[in-house]
């Protein structure tokens, strides 16, 4: 293959390496979890395959070790381990823990470990003195032992892709979880890409055996399918695990932002029962929990100053122009701001005042949402004050 032909190995390699780095903290915390271990291994093998098959790294390995084509058994061993891990992960997903499941997974690991040993054995027995960075599979397609070496990895890869695709196809109608369904679709696309890779390679090798040069199928057509397979399969196994996490993160982030106006409004009341300050890099769920706690602590401090009559008047006035939820939020915002002003001014609180209860504490998101539009809240307060002033003078 011409040296100027470029396949962007760096992009999928960087994506997989990033996913592996993101997964490593989880692996450190929960390395005893079989699913976490398997996912980390899968990402490791997928990343290793792409690192080793990058042309510049093939050349570096040849020069560093002094062994021509040494990248071949390394890359194919990582690919075989990737296949075995993928198969066992699908079995973990599909079947409940049992002795039968353990035996099946153990059998897969032993079979593919045997393939790895055979890959190294055939490579050591083969005579492949000419370094081939791009076209090793077709160049040595007729070389004893090297031929078996190449066919062995392709067969192991093709069998694993077919078995995995078959298991996923039968299982798909039973899946209800949307993240898992998405992951299975990505896996199917990935294994389909792997089969196209195998087909292109085997066709090019078969052409070599018959004296025809179809090397472009192996050197140009096949590699993009290998890159696509590695990315899609790794993503397919990650989505069911990462998807729910990001869903929760987005939900918590939205709530954290929604509560910010109310949190700021009551921040003037001083220290709460949770004085510890959490930085931006603290886990979002902890920051959200602290924001909720501070709001509820502040509302308890406002109990003696909370005017339920003002709340009812504001609610009635707001209902004339808004729906029920919006009216409750505006009424709560008016009552909370009035209570904050009363406490800051040093006015005596009402002894034994009724707690704010569900009037505000059960509606903190609606109240906070109303405080995002201070002009609307201020206009309602002015209107109520004007009405109260008119009634007093009358």
C-alpha positions, 0 to 999 in steps of 0.5 A: 500500500502506498505510504501516503494512504492515511487512516485516522487511527489517532481519533478512535484511539484517543476516544478509547483511551479517554474512555479508559481513563474515565473508567479507571477511577471506577475500577479502582473503587469497585475492582471487585465488581465483575462488570467493572473489571470486564468493562475496564479490560475490554477498553484496555484491549481495544485501546491496545489493539489500536495503539499497536496497529498504528503504522508508526508504532509497528515500525517502532516495535520492529526497530525497538525489538529487532524482530520484524513484524513483532507487532503482529502477534501482539496486535492479534493477541489483544484483538483475541482477548478483546473478542473473549471479553466481549463474549463473556460480557454479553453472557453476563448481561443475558444470564443470571449468575449461575454455575452454568454461566461461570462454566461457559465464561471460563470455557470461552477464556480458555479457548481464546487463551489457547488461540493467543498461545497458538498465535505466538507459536505460529509466529515463532515457527514462521519465517517472515524476515521482511517487515511489512507495515501495511500489507502483512496479511496478504504479503505472507498469505502463502508463507508456511505458519505465517499463513496459519497465524493470519487465518487463526486470528481472522477465524477467532475474530469472525467466530466471536463476531458471529456468536455475539451477533447471534446472541444479541439478535435473540436477546434484543426483543426481551430488552426493555431498558432503553440504555441497554437497547441502545448499547445492543444496537451499537454492539450489533453495528460494531460486530457487523463492521467486524464481519466486514473487516474479516470478509475484506481480509479473507477475500484479499488473502483468497485472491493472493492464493489464486494469483490475483492482486486484491490487496487493496481490500486488505490494506485500504477497505478493511482497516476502517471497519476494524477502527469502527468496530473497536469504537462501536463495541466499546461504546456499546458496552459503555452506554448501558453503564454510563448512560444512566449516570449521565441521565442522573447527572443532567437531572441533578444539574438542572435541579441544582441550577433551578434552586440557585435563585432561592438559595441566593435569596435566603443566603443572607440568613447566615450559617445553616446546619451544613456549614461545610463549603463544597468546591466546584469539583465536589460530586454534584449529588453532594452539592445538590444535597447541601443546597437543598439542606441550606434552603430548608434550614433557612426556611425553618429560620423564617418560620416566625416571620412567614405571613400566611395571609400574605401568601394566600393574597399573593396566591389569589392575585397570581391565579388571575394571570397564571396557572396553579403551579406558577401561582404557588411559586409566585406566592411562595416567592413573595412570602419568602422575600417578605419574611427575609426582609422582616428578619433582616430589619430586626422585626420581632417574629411571631411566637409560636408561628405556624411552620411554612409547611407545604406552602413553601417547603414542598414547593421550593422548585416552583418558588425558585423558578419564580425568583428567576424573574424578579420583576414579576415577583416585585410587581406582584409585591407592589400590587399587594402593598398598593392594595393593602395601603388602599384598604388601610386608608379606606 
